[in-house]
Amino acid sequence: MEPLSKNIYQNINKIISHLPNSATLIKREILINKKTKCFIIYVSNLCNRKSIEMHIIHPLLYNLNEDIENIENAAEYIAQNYISISEAQIIKSFDNIAVELLRGKCLILIDKINTAILCDTSDIPHRQIQESNVEKTIRGGRESFVENIEINLALIQNKVKSNKLRIERMLLGNENKTDAAIVYMDGIIDPIVLDAIKFKMNRIKNLPYILCTGYIEQLIEDFPYGFFPQLKNTEKPDKVVSDLFQGKAAILISGAPYALIAPAVFIEFFQGFEDYSQRLLTSVFVRLTRVLSALLVLLATPIYLTVLSYSSGLVPIKLIKVIYNSRLGIPLQPFLEILTMEIAVELLREGGLRLPSPIGQTLGIVGGIVIGEAATKAGLVSPTTLVVVSTTVIASFLIPNYEMALSIRFLRFPMLILAELFGFLGVILGFYLIVIILINMNSFGIPYFSPFAPLNPSDLKDTIVRLSLKEILRKPKSLKMKKGKI
Amino acid sequence: MSKVIENKITQRQYIFILVSAVVGIGILSAPNSICQIAEQSGWISMIIGGIYPLIICYCSYLNYKHFNNTHFYQLNERLYGKFIAKIIFLFFLITMIIYEASVLAGFYNILSKEIAFFLSPYAVLILVSLVIIYTASFGLQSIGRLSEIVFYFSSILFLFPLAIIGKGSFLNIKPIISSVENILNSVPSSFYSYAGIEISFFIMPYVVNKKNFKKAGFVSTAIIVFIYTFLTFICIYYLGYELTTKIYYPVFFIMETIEVSIISDFKVVFIFLWSGMILKIMACDHYVVSYTFSRLTRIPYKKSCIITWPFILMFAIFMIPEHGRNVFLGKSVPIIVFTILTYSIITAIMVKIKGR
């Protein structure tokens, strides 16, 4: 930490050398008491100019009539008596001054004094809080995170009025110095899990740049080549708060309207925040349909392919007759037919995702109905294949977490290849391998497939089914590392 | 930063590993072999035969009680000296290779009739064994978690026979005691059904919470005995002992008779669920094979998993012909089981004498 010198020009040059060569940097020179040089330094488009003029420049120019060169701790004296800004800090070194200026703060440098005053005058332009387009809720708060980390933290703090709430700030990226924060509930989160999160966050902070939560997710997860997401992504402050109370931590960064939740276990990706607001039985039913839909996405087309190609005896004769009759005259082999349909669906989905919503809907209608209908009439695809593939597509939309839905959809393809090569045995082995992968994964030391394996009976109350809120409004044991935990 | 304790298992996982290591391919044919001698009282022989897993579990408990967490290899070294310890481990290595290879070959035989008839035996054996090696390579912790999860899901299997509960006849199991002599004579063959429980010796030091460890052994024995007895009873109750002795896989036959409206062949559903059990029994066996091999040769465990693969594969290829496999197992398993039984009892006595 290099200390500030008494030479004001030397200090200014040093600070400027740490800042980007930007025209928006303002160095306003004034004379205090008509003799002592003072510089007000700020980045104009990040600050509230009126506030600087009213609460810093005006009092220094017109109210300060003392000879400050003879005052001991002059910077502190000025901050206490003349600066009417709510947050003013006395600094003695160059440490992080450039970063603070880029956060919208204003620096007061006075000649012949080796301390400076840093005032919070930030007014960074940001998007207003809006309803989330991705995570829609029927019952629950509408507000979602924005790109400004301060607002996001305020949204969380507003919902958690507990003295256990902790916010640990850090800077990520050597070049872009993105503001980041780890939010958790002290005494609720397991210290070992928290250590693991902090350790991994500290490990990545010296990378050149980090732009969004997706970067952090990939850099801190235990299995970067794994199929499944190991951290949850959400843009709803209510979800973050709910997870904080369950003993998890949230990672927020400036510029990302998302929070990362760590650790996360597999079954959580099938639970919706709304499940807890709905009636008990309906939410249980919804959860069961989600798990069933995940199995459908993964297994329906491979089993259908197996039935077509190898194990026609699996289904009753009347049904197999319908399936075979619908395939009469189809030039493509079953595998190619299904694969083509699956790829077409993925193309439509990915295309629709990037387009503005009215055009995206049109693409969905044109793609799904017109091309589907045309392909069947042209005899390229059988109607039964179309039914099976479209059922899996609809089923994939039931998985509430987009990342998880994407992972499961992706797994269909290796499963299809296994089914084509080895028939039903391939499906069995593929499914078994997925289970093996799941049970061997950990998220920050917490077994990914818990509370199923290792089994934690008390936490089963809130998994595929859920019990009444009285039973489940408590900290899950699965997220607790204890001596001898496997 | 603390991490999850590697290669350790919970007591619950210990119970399910024991269950996994025993309940496998043998369960499909166990009622057939037991009813040959005990007739309609086969299920009673199964209960009495439970004494074998009970002895093994109790001996494991004694090992723990007197030698604490001493690893099985070191325990043998301390009791019998280095040379004999190596011979004992070599015996266990061969035993487990036979078990694993026989399950692999038996699994292929089932698959080849139902869902893998279009594949060459080599393709099936290589494919399945590669999956097993991959599973076992993660170590005991992974096998513990797998045993736990697969047991819960495949427990559904044991509910299926309930579908035919109203279709059988209690006359098939009467008189309940056919002949005391026959029942006692068939007990040794029920011992063979429980082969595989020996894994208890190897995994015992890795159990984290050993409170009520003796109870854990009894619980696992109770689960195993219940499964075997229940299925034997159902077979006799539904098919009668004469038919049970004539069908090589009577449990499989019962599954075939279950009717579900949208599935014409219920066997395939059964195979889907049952495969999980078979894969985990092979994973348990391969763990012991790699563990013993690693201890004998001082080659790291993961490498041992791969090095031992050709031996398993070779044995499995030899065991594919069903008749040859039965003849080989009919001769080797009794020797293995009684050697292990004798060894366990001698070790228990030695442990009592030399232990703290």
Interface residues (C-beta under 8 A of the other chain):
Chain A: I192 D195 A196 F199 Y310 S311 G313 L314 V315 P316 I317 L319 F422 G423 F424 L425 I428 L429 Y432 L433 V435 I436 I439 N440 N442 G445 P447 F449 F452 A453 P454 L455 M481 G484 K485 I486
Chain B: M1 S2 K3 V4 I5 K8 I9 T10 R12 Q13 L111 I115 A116 F118 L119 A123 V124 L127 V128 V131 Y134 T135 F138 Q141 S142 G144 R145 L146 E148 I149 V150 Y152 V208 N209 S261 I262 I263 S264 D265 V268 I271 F272 S275 G276 L279
